[in-house]
């Protein structure tokens, strides 16, 4: 059953990491539903391990789809610096508030409410887009601003891709440039989270209990992510990003109602 759950979560991650609907939010929501269905609830540490494994799977999807842009970075020192600057806010926030983020990771209500934030970002970002700049034309200040959007996406339910792409569009990036810079930013962000988790494993602070499930989830996320990322790139080029705002509103509403109903039921019992 754990392998099956890992594969389901891998599909969710592969779709939701790239579509601007928040992979972390959907992992929290779907993970909670799976726990309810199976009658077993994994501890927070196990959920975080699976979360990292799934994100590493989609990291390899990014490296393949954007391999040309990644290879060009060796000749683009300014772009490398822009990516570093854009990565600093999330790194700082993640380290300073690590315990708090771990606590809310298992809270579907937070994810449901945050999905409304994602919807707002998608609608506003597309409304403000100007199609003026390639990502190598960003200023250092603009890179940091996009990085702040990425930091906000540490909250489950706020989409990392949705927030950073919307931020890029609002700052004047062309659609394809906003998408490319968003996913180039994801490389150090996901790699950093994976290294932190690996450090906990090596130090003995965290014990990996089910390697097979982690591998199954990661591989599934990688394969599904390849397909989803290519599809998203074509949708962004057509200006269809706002589609996902309506999905986020619907998913957020269902999640909030579900959580409130569960709370009322628990109190009445």
N, C-alpha and C positions, 0 to 999 in steps of 0.2 A: 504493500500500500504506500510506503514512503517513496518508492521509486515512481509510482504512478503520480503521486502528488508533486514530486519534483519535476516530472515531465509537464504536468499541467502548469506549474509555476513558470517553467521554462518557456512555454508558449505565451503566457501572459507577459513575461519580461521581454521576449523577442518582439512582440507587437507593441507593448506600451512604452518601452524605452525610446522608440523612435517616433511613433505617433505621439503628438503632443497632448497626452492624456494622463501622464504621470505613472511611470512604472512602479515607483515605490508605493504610491497610493493604492494601486491595483494589487500589488503583492500583499499589502496589509489586508485589504478587503477580501481578496480571494483566499488568502491564507487563513483568515478567520472563518470563512465559510467552510473550508476544507477541514479545519479543526472541529467545527460544529458537526459536520457530516460524519467524520470518523470517530468522534467522541474522545479524541486525544488532542492535547494542546502542547506543541513544542515550546521549549523555553526560549527566552529572548535571544540568548547566545546562539542557539541553533538556527533561529530565524535569520539572524544577522549573517551567519556563515553562509546560509543558502542565498541570501541577498547579494553577498559579495560574489559568490560563484556564478550567479546568474548575470551579474553586471560584467564579470570578466568574459563570459560567453559573448555578450553583445559588444564588448570592446574589440574582440577579434573581427566581428562583423564590420565595425567602423574601419579598422585597419585594412580590410580587403576592399570595401567599397570606395574608400578615400585614399587608397594606396598611392595614387598619383600625387595628390596634395601632400601626403605625408612625406613622400620621397623628395618633393621640391623644397621641403623645409630646410634641408641642408644648405640651400642656396639663399634662404630668406631669414637672415638673422633678426630683422625687425619683426617678422611674423612670429618667430619663436619667442621673442621678448613680449609681444602682445599676448600670446597664449599664457606665458608665465604670469604676467600681471593680472590677466583675467582669472587665473586659478587661485590667486592669493586670498580673495575674500572667502571663498568656500572653505579653503584650507584652515584659515583662522577661525571661522565660525564653527567648523566641524570639530576642531581640537578643543576650543574653549567650552563648547556646549555638548560634547560627546555624550555624556551621561543623559542629558535631557532628551537628545534625539533618540537614544536607545529606548528610553521610556515611552515616548509617543509612537515608536515604530509599530507597536502592537495595538494601536488605538484607531479602529475604523472610523470613529466619529470625527477625529481630527482630519483624516484623509478625505472624508466626505465633504467637510466644510472647505478644505483647501482646494478641492476640485472647482469650486466656484471662483476662487482666485485665479486658477489657470484659465478658466473660461474668459474672465475679464481681461487677462493679459493677451490672450489670443485675439480678441475682438479689437482691443485698443491698438495692439501692435500692427495689425493689418490696416487699421484705419489711418495710422500715421506714416505708413511706409512711403518712401520717396524714390527708391531705386537709383541712388546716386553713387554709391561707393562700392569698391571691392574690399575684401577684408584686409588686404595689405595697405589700404589707405586709412585705416582707423588710427585715431590718435591714441596715445597711451591712456589718457583720461577716459576715452570712450570704451577702451578695453576693460578698464576697471569697473565701469558702470555695468557692462554686460556681465562681468564677474559677480557683481552684486545680485543680479538676477539668478545666477547659478547658485549663489549662497542661499537665496530664499528657497530654492528648490530642494534643499536638504529636508524641508518639511514634507512628509508624505502627503501626496495629493497635489502639490505644486510641481508641474512638469518641468524637468530640466531642459529638455529640448524646446518645449513650448515657450518657456520664459526667456531663454537666451535668444532664440530665433526672433521672438516678438521684440525683445530689447534691441536686437540688431537692426530689425526693420525700422523701429522708431528712431534710431540714430542715423538712418539713411542708407543702410546696406542694401544692396540688391538682394533679391530673394535667394538666388543660388549661393551668394556670398554669405548671407546670414546663416543658411543651413550648414555650409562648409565650416565656417568658424565655430558654430555651436558644437559640431561633432569633433573638430580638432581640439576644442577645449575639454571635451569629455575624456580624451585620452589620459592626460595627467590626473584628472579628477578620479576616474575609475581606478587607475593604476595606484594612486595614493591610498584609496580605501582598501584595495586588495593587499597592499604592503603592510598597512596597519593591522589588518586581520591576520596576515601571515606572521607578523611579529608577535602577536598574542599567542599564536599556536606554537611558535618556536620557543617562546619564553615559558611555555607551560601554563600560561594564564587561562587559555582556552583549549579544550580537548575536542578534536574532530571525531565525531561518533559514527558518521555514515558517509564515507567517501564515495560510495557508489551512487547515492542519491545526489550528492553535490555534482559529480561528473555528469549524471543523466540530465540534471537541470541545466548545467552550463552548456552542454552540447546542444540541447534542444533550443536554448536561447540563442545560440550562435546561428543555427540553421534558419530558424524563423526570423531572426534579426536581419539576415542577409536579404531575404525577400521583402520584408517590411521597409527597410531603409531605402531600398531602390524605389519602392512605390511612393514613399513619402517625398523623396526628391522630386518626382514628377508632379505630385500634387502641389508642392510649394511653388514650382515653376508656373503652375496654372492659377495661382492665387486662391487655392482652396483650403487654406489653413483654418479659416473660420468655421468650417464644417465641424471641427473637433470641439469647438467651444460649446456647441449645442449638445454634443455627446456628454461633455463634462458636466453641464448643468443637469442633464438627466441622471447621470450616474451619481452625482453628488446628492441630488434630491432623494433618490432611492436609498442611498447609504445612510443619510441623516434620518430618514423616516424609520428605516430598519433599526438603527441604533436607539432612537428614542422609544420605539415600540418595545424593544428588548429591555430597556431600562425600566419602563413602566411595568412590564410583565414581571421583572425580577423583584421590584418593590412590592407589588401586589401579592407575591408569593411569600 
